[in-house]
Amino acid sequence: MSDLFVLLRETLPEFLGSLAAAVVTTAAAAALRAARRARHTEPTTAEPPPQE
């Protein structure tokens, strides 16, 4: 049983670091998607060229 605790103590920081990295990556990807979506839905402010 103590071997299990040793293994857990050695691997837990690595697991938590990987989990934190995954959370940060997912949040960054969501922010990028939201920024792209906002850029595509904004109305253009440029006026069309005058018609002759």
N, C-alpha and C positions, 0 to 999 in steps of 0.2 A: 504494500500500500504506500510506503514512503517513496517508492520509485515513481509512482503516479504523481505525487506532490512535487517531486524534483522535476519531472518532465513538464508539469504544468507551470511551475515557477520559471523554467527556462524558456518556454514557448509563449507564455502569455504576453510579454512585452512585444514580441515580434508580431503576434496576432493583432494586438491592439493598434500597433503602428500601421499594419496593413489595412485594418478597418478604417482608421482615421484617414489614410490616403485615399481609400475608396470613397469615403464621404466627401472629401474635398474635391475629388475629381468629378463626382456626380453633381455637386453644387456648381462647379465651374461650367460644366456642360449645360446645365439648365439655364444658367445666366446667359451663356452664349446663344442658346436657342431663343430665349426671350428677347435678346437684343436684335437678333436677325428678324424675328417675327415683328417686332416693333418697327424696324426699318422698312420692312416690306409693306406694312399697312399704313404708313404715314402718307397723307396726300401730298402730291407734288406741288410745290409753290411756284414753279416756273410757268410763265404764261405761254400759250401757244403762239407761234409766229402769226403776224397779221395776214389775213387773207386778202388777196387783191381781186 
